[in-house]
Amino acid sequence: MATVARAVSPQGSPAESAAAVRIRGLARSFDGRTILAGIDLDIARGEFVALLGRSGSGKSTLLRATAGLDAGVVGSGSIEVPERRSVLFQDSRLLPWASVIDNVVLGSFTTAERERARAALREVGLGGHEDKWPKALSGGEQQRVALARALVREPELILADEPFSALDALTRLRVQRLLLQLVERHRPAVLFVTHDVEEALRLAGRVVILADGRIIYDRPTHGVRDSATRFEAARLEILERLGVSPD
């Protein structure tokens, strides 16, 4: 069984001065079917990249490989990532038997860690909710706790797998704005998997599309959000590359 070489770069190392993520020749297969067919991808420090593609195109496979969550699968290539990284999933994955603050610190009981957790909860608008149970929170609030949990470790890289897909439309817009504010403040690199073209254009500085295990589109979104005309033109172009007829 082939393995993927991984490198974790410490903060501030010369090799990582420009790139937070460096992927070369990444290949993955399951049950004899190729999912990723030699992906090369760089993500700069502070860059927000949205990853689009049809179901089965390899989006989540690429994200999980980058996060180091696919040990034991058949694959090859190299991945270089920062040591400090956090993952956001489609659901909040909160422990129902733990309070909000305990979900953020995940077992750490030091005073300093808990103070950082309180600060992170204030950043996501949940100050004063530290002692609540997850079941007492709305879906949007639970995802904000997940954001606080990601931020408390001061990550250089956030890997997000459709983290807002289960939220209603208004809550989703609010949490999207919050994520943008937090990314602007903390400047991690972000790899954000989504099926939503408009979400990708609202959030990302660059859009990447996977098809048949390969990158078929990789463009910056400079100026797209400056006008409705540019936004719509970019939306239609991406839909075309996804093979989807516009509404």
Contacts in CASP RR format, 6 or more apart in sequence:
PFRMAT RR
TARGET T0000
AUTHOR 0000-0000-0000
METHOD contacts of the structure
MODEL  1
MATVARAVSPQGSPAESAAAVRIRGLARSFDGRTILAGIDLDIARGEFVA
LLGRSGSGKSTLLRATAGLDAGVVGSGSIEVPERRSVLFQDSRLLPWASV
IDNVVLGSFTTAERERARAALREVGLGGHEDKWPKALSGGEQQRVALARA
LVREPELILADEPFSALDALTRLRVQRLLLQLVERHRPAVLFVTHDVEEA
LRLAGRVVILADGRIIYDRPTHGVRDSATRFEAARLEILERLGVSPD
1 72 0 8 1.000
1 74 0 8 1.000
1 75 0 8 1.000
2 74 0 8 1.000
2 75 0 8 1.000
2 76 0 8 1.000
3 72 0 8 1.000
3 75 0 8 1.000
3 76 0 8 1.000
4 26 0 8 1.000
4 65 0 8 1.000
4 75 0 8 1.000
4 76 0 8 1.000
4 77 0 8 1.000
4 78 0 8 1.000
4 79 0 8 1.000
5 77 0 8 1.000
5 78 0 8 1.000
5 79 0 8 1.000
6 68 0 8 1.000
6 78 0 8 1.000
6 79 0 8 1.000
6 80 0 8 1.000
6 81 0 8 1.000
7 78 0 8 1.000
7 79 0 8 1.000
7 80 0 8 1.000
7 81 0 8 1.000
8 80 0 8 1.000
8 81 0 8 1.000
8 82 0 8 1.000
8 83 0 8 1.000
9 15 0 8 1.000
9 16 0 8 1.000
9 80 0 8 1.000
9 81 0 8 1.000
9 82 0 8 1.000
9 83 0 8 1.000
10 83 0 8 1.000
11 82 0 8 1.000
11 83 0 8 1.000
11 84 0 8 1.000
11 156 0 8 1.000
15 80 0 8 1.000
16 45 0 8 1.000
16 80 0 8 1.000
16 82 0 8 1.000
17 45 0 8 1.000
18 44 0 8 1.000
18 45 0 8 1.000
19 42 0 8 1.000
19 43 0 8 1.000
19 44 0 8 1.000
19 45 0 8 1.000
19 80 0 8 1.000
20 43 0 8 1.000
20 44 0 8 1.000
20 45 0 8 1.000
20 46 0 8 1.000
20 47 0 8 1.000
20 81 0 8 1.000
20 82 0 8 1.000
20 156 0 8 1.000
20 157 0 8 1.000
20 188 0 8 1.000
20 189 0 8 1.000
21 41 0 8 1.000
21 42 0 8 1.000
21 43 0 8 1.000
21 66 0 8 1.000
21 79 0 8 1.000
21 80 0 8 1.000
21 81 0 8 1.000
21 157 0 8 1.000
21 189 0 8 1.000
21 191 0 8 1.000
22 42 0 8 1.000
22 78 0 8 1.000
22 79 0 8 1.000
22 80 0 8 1.000
23 39 0 8 1.000
23 40 0 8 1.000
23 41 0 8 1.000
23 42 0 8 1.000
23 66 0 8 1.000
23 77 0 8 1.000
23 78 0 8 1.000
23 79 0 8 1.000
23 80 0 8 1.000
24 40 0 8 1.000
24 77 0 8 1.000
24 78 0 8 1.000
25 38 0 8 1.000
25 39 0 8 1.000
25 40 0 8 1.000
25 76 0 8 1.000
25 77 0 8 1.000
25 78 0 8 1.000
26 36 0 8 1.000
26 38 0 8 1.000
26 39 0 8 1.000
26 40 0 8 1.000
26 41 0 8 1.000
26 62 0 8 1.000
26 65 0 8 1.000
26 75 0 8 1.000
26 76 0 8 1.000
26 77 0 8 1.000
26 78 0 8 1.000
26 79 0 8 1.000
27 34 0 8 1.000
27 36 0 8 1.000
27 37 0 8 1.000
27 38 0 8 1.000
27 39 0 8 1.000
27 75 0 8 1.000
27 76 0 8 1.000
27 77 0 8 1.000
28 34 0 8 1.000
28 35 0 8 1.000
28 36 0 8 1.000
28 58 0 8 1.000
28 61 0 8 1.000
28 65 0 8 1.000
28 70 0 8 1.000
28 73 0 8 1.000
28 74 0 8 1.000
28 75 0 8 1.000
29 35 0 8 1.000
29 73 0 8 1.000
29 74 0 8 1.000
29 75 0 8 1.000
30 73 0 8 1.000
30 74 0 8 1.000
32 74 0 8 1.000
34 213 0 8 1.000
35 56 0 8 1.000
35 58 0 8 1.000
35 61 0 8 1.000
35 213 0 8 1.000
36 58 0 8 1.000
36 61 0 8 1.000
36 62 0 8 1.000
36 65 0 8 1.000
36 213 0 8 1.000
37 212 0 8 1.000
37 213 0 8 1.000
37 214 0 8 1.000
38 77 0 8 1.000
38 213 0 8 1.000
38 214 0 8 1.000
39 62 0 8 1.000
39 210 0 8 1.000
39 213 0 8 1.000
39 214 0 8 1.000
39 215 0 8 1.000
40 215 0 8 1.000
41 62 0 8 1.000
41 208 0 8 1.000
41 215 0 8 1.000
43 49 0 8 1.000
43 157 0 8 1.000
43 189 0 8 1.000
43 191 0 8 1.000
44 189 0 8 1.000
45 156 0 8 1.000
45 187 0 8 1.000
45 189 0 8 1.000
46 183 0 8 1.000
46 187 0 8 1.000
46 188 0 8 1.000
46 189 0 8 1.000
46 190 0 8 1.000
47 189 0 8 1.000
47 190 0 8 1.000
47 205 0 8 1.000
47 206 0 8 1.000
48 183 0 8 1.000
48 189 0 8 1.000
48 190 0 8 1.000
48 192 0 8 1.000
48 203 0 8 1.000
48 204 0 8 1.000
48 205 0 8 1.000
48 206 0 8 1.000
49 189 0 8 1.000
49 190 0 8 1.000
49 191 0 8 1.000
49 192 0 8 1.000
49 204 0 8 1.000
49 205 0 8 1.000
49 206 0 8 1.000
49 207 0 8 1.000
49 208 0 8 1.000
50 192 0 8 1.000
50 193 0 8 1.000
50 194 0 8 1.000
50 199 0 8 1.000
50 200 0 8 1.000
50 201 0 8 1.000
50 203 0 8 1.000
50 204 0 8 1.000
50 205 0 8 1.000
50 206 0 8 1.000
50 207 0 8 1.000
50 208 0 8 1.000
51 59 0 8 1.000
51 62 0 8 1.000
51 63 0 8 1.000
51 191 0 8 1.000
51 192 0 8 1.000
51 193 0 8 1.000
51 194 0 8 1.000
51 208 0 8 1.000
51 209 0 8 1.000
51 210 0 8 1.000
52 59 0 8 1.000
52 194 0 8 1.000
52 195 0 8 1.000
52 197 0 8 1.000
52 200 0 8 1.000
52 207 0 8 1.000
52 208 0 8 1.000
52 209 0 8 1.000
52 210 0 8 1.000
52 238 0 8 1.000
52 242 0 8 1.000
53 59 0 8 1.000
53 195 0 8 1.000
53 209 0 8 1.000
53 210 0 8 1.000
53 211 0 8 1.000
53 242 0 8 1.000
54 211 0 8 1.000
54 242 0 8 1.000
54 243 0 8 1.000
55 195 0 8 1.000
57 210 0 8 1.000
57 211 0 8 1.000
57 212 0 8 1.000
57 213 0 8 1.000
58 210 0 8 1.000
58 213 0 8 1.000
59 193 0 8 1.000
59 210 0 8 1.000
60 161 0 8 1.000
60 193 0 8 1.000
61 70 0 8 1.000
62 210 0 8 1.000
63 159 0 8 1.000
63 160 0 8 1.000
63 161 0 8 1.000
63 191 0 8 1.000
63 193 0 8 1.000
64 70 0 8 1.000
64 161 0 8 1.000
65 79 0 8 1.000
66 79 0 8 1.000
66 81 0 8 1.000
66 159 0 8 1.000
66 191 0 8 1.000
67 85 0 8 1.000
67 87 0 8 1.000
67 159 0 8 1.000
68 79 0 8 1.000
69 87 0 8 1.000
81 157 0 8 1.000
82 155 0 8 1.000
82 156 0 8 1.000
82 157 0 8 1.000
82 189 0 8 1.000
83 156 0 8 1.000
84 153 0 8 1.000
84 154 0 8 1.000
84 155 0 8 1.000
84 156 0 8 1.000
84 157 0 8 1.000
85 155 0 8 1.000
85 156 0 8 1.000
85 157 0 8 1.000
85 158 0 8 1.000
85 159 0 8 1.000
86 149 0 8 1.000
86 150 0 8 1.000
86 151 0 8 1.000
86 153 0 8 1.000
86 155 0 8 1.000
86 157 0 8 1.000
86 158 0 8 1.000
86 159 0 8 1.000
87 150 0 8 1.000
87 158 0 8 1.000
87 159 0 8 1.000
87 160 0 8 1.000
87 161 0 8 1.000
88 143 0 8 1.000
88 146 0 8 1.000
88 147 0 8 1.000
88 150 0 8 1.000
88 158 0 8 1.000
88 159 0 8 1.000
88 160 0 8 1.000
88 161 0 8 1.000
88 163 0 8 1.000
89 146 0 8 1.000
89 161 0 8 1.000
89 163 0 8 1.000
90 161 0 8 1.000
90 162 0 8 1.000
90 163 0 8 1.000
90 165 0 8 1.000
90 166 0 8 1.000
91 142 0 8 1.000
91 166 0 8 1.000
92 134 0 8 1.000
92 139 0 8 1.000
92 142 0 8 1.000
92 143 0 8 1.000
92 145 0 8 1.000
92 146 0 8 1.000
93 146 0 8 1.000
94 100 0 8 1.000
94 103 0 8 1.000
94 134 0 8 1.000
94 142 0 8 1.000
94 145 0 8 1.000
94 146 0 8 1.000
95 102 0 8 1.000
95 103 0 8 1.000
95 134 0 8 1.000
96 133 0 8 1.000
96 134 0 8 1.000
96 135 0 8 1.000
98 134 0 8 1.000
99 130 0 8 1.000
99 131 0 8 1.000
99 132 0 8 1.000
99 133 0 8 1.000
100 121 0 8 1.000
100 126 0 8 1.000
100 129 0 8 1.000
100 130 0 8 1.000
100 131 0 8 1.000
100 132 0 8 1.000
100 133 0 8 1.000
100 134 0 8 1.000
100 137 0 8 1.000
100 145 0 8 1.000
101 114 0 8 1.000
101 117 0 8 1.000
101 118 0 8 1.000
101 121 0 8 1.000
101 130 0 8 1.000
101 131 0 8 1.000
103 134 0 8 1.000
103 145 0 8 1.000
103 149 0 8 1.000
104 117 0 8 1.000
104 120 0 8 1.000
104 121 0 8 1.000
104 145 0 8 1.000
104 148 0 8 1.000
104 149 0 8 1.000
104 152 0 8 1.000
105 113 0 8 1.000
105 114 0 8 1.000
105 117 0 8 1.000
105 152 0 8 1.000
106 149 0 8 1.000
108 114 0 8 1.000
113 152 0 8 1.000
116 152 0 8 1.000
117 130 0 8 1.000
117 148 0 8 1.000
117 152 0 8 1.000
118 127 0 8 1.000
118 130 0 8 1.000
120 148 0 8 1.000
120 149 0 8 1.000
120 151 0 8 1.000
120 152 0 8 1.000
121 127 0 8 1.000
121 128 0 8 1.000
121 129 0 8 1.000
121 130 0 8 1.000
121 145 0 8 1.000
121 148 0 8 1.000
123 148 0 8 1.000
123 151 0 8 1.000
123 182 0 8 1.000
123 185 0 8 1.000
124 144 0 8 1.000
124 145 0 8 1.000
124 147 0 8 1.000
124 148 0 8 1.000
124 151 0 8 1.000
124 178 0 8 1.000
124 182 0 8 1.000
125 144 0 8 1.000
125 178 0 8 1.000
126 141 0 8 1.000
126 144 0 8 1.000
126 145 0 8 1.000
126 148 0 8 1.000
129 137 0 8 1.000
129 141 0 8 1.000
129 145 0 8 1.000
134 142 0 8 1.000
134 145 0 8 1.000
137 145 0 8 1.000
138 171 0 8 1.000
139 166 0 8 1.000
139 167 0 8 1.000
139 171 0 8 1.000
140 167 0 8 1.000
140 171 0 8 1.000
140 174 0 8 1.000
140 175 0 8 1.000
143 163 0 8 1.000
143 164 0 8 1.000
143 167 0 8 1.000
143 175 0 8 1.000
144 175 0 8 1.000
144 178 0 8 1.000
146 163 0 8 1.000
147 175 0 8 1.000
147 178 0 8 1.000
147 179 0 8 1.000
147 182 0 8 1.000
150 158 0 8 1.000
151 182 0 8 1.000
151 186 0 8 1.000
154 186 0 8 1.000
155 188 0 8 1.000
156 188 0 8 1.000
156 189 0 8 1.000
157 188 0 8 1.000
157 189 0 8 1.000
157 190 0 8 1.000
157 191 0 8 1.000
158 183 0 8 1.000
158 188 0 8 1.000
158 189 0 8 1.000
158 190 0 8 1.000
158 191 0 8 1.000
159 190 0 8 1.000
159 191 0 8 1.000
160 190 0 8 1.000
160 191 0 8 1.000
160 192 0 8 1.000
160 193 0 8 1.000
161 193 0 8 1.000
162 193 0 8 1.000
162 194 0 8 1.000
162 195 0 8 1.000
163 192 0 8 1.000
164 172 0 8 1.000
164 175 0 8 1.000
164 176 0 8 1.000
164 199 0 8 1.000
165 194 0 8 1.000
165 195 0 8 1.000
165 196 0 8 1.000
167 175 0 8 1.000
172 199 0 8 1.000
176 199 0 8 1.000
176 202 0 8 1.000
176 203 0 8 1.000
179 203 0 8 1.000
180 203 0 8 1.000
183 190 0 8 1.000
190 204 0 8 1.000
192 200 0 8 1.000
192 203 0 8 1.000
192 204 0 8 1.000
194 200 0 8 1.000
197 235 0 8 1.000
197 238 0 8 1.000
197 239 0 8 1.000
197 242 0 8 1.000
198 235 0 8 1.000
200 207 0 8 1.000
200 238 0 8 1.000
201 207 0 8 1.000
201 221 0 8 1.000
201 224 0 8 1.000
201 225 0 8 1.000
201 231 0 8 1.000
201 234 0 8 1.000
201 235 0 8 1.000
201 238 0 8 1.000
202 225 0 8 1.000
204 221 0 8 1.000
205 220 0 8 1.000
205 221 0 8 1.000
205 222 0 8 1.000
206 218 0 8 1.000
206 219 0 8 1.000
206 220 0 8 1.000
206 221 0 8 1.000
207 217 0 8 1.000
207 218 0 8 1.000
207 219 0 8 1.000
207 221 0 8 1.000
207 234 0 8 1.000
207 238 0 8 1.000
208 215 0 8 1.000
208 217 0 8 1.000
208 218 0 8 1.000
209 215 0 8 1.000
209 216 0 8 1.000
209 217 0 8 1.000
209 218 0 8 1.000
209 238 0 8 1.000
209 241 0 8 1.000
209 242 0 8 1.000
210 216 0 8 1.000
211 241 0 8 1.000
211 242 0 8 1.000
216 241 0 8 1.000
217 238 0 8 1.000
217 241 0 8 1.000
221 234 0 8 1.000
223 230 0 8 1.000
224 230 0 8 1.000
224 231 0 8 1.000
224 234 0 8 1.000
225 231 0 8 1.000
235 246 0 8 1.000
236 246 0 8 1.000
239 245 0 8 1.000
239 246 0 8 1.000
END
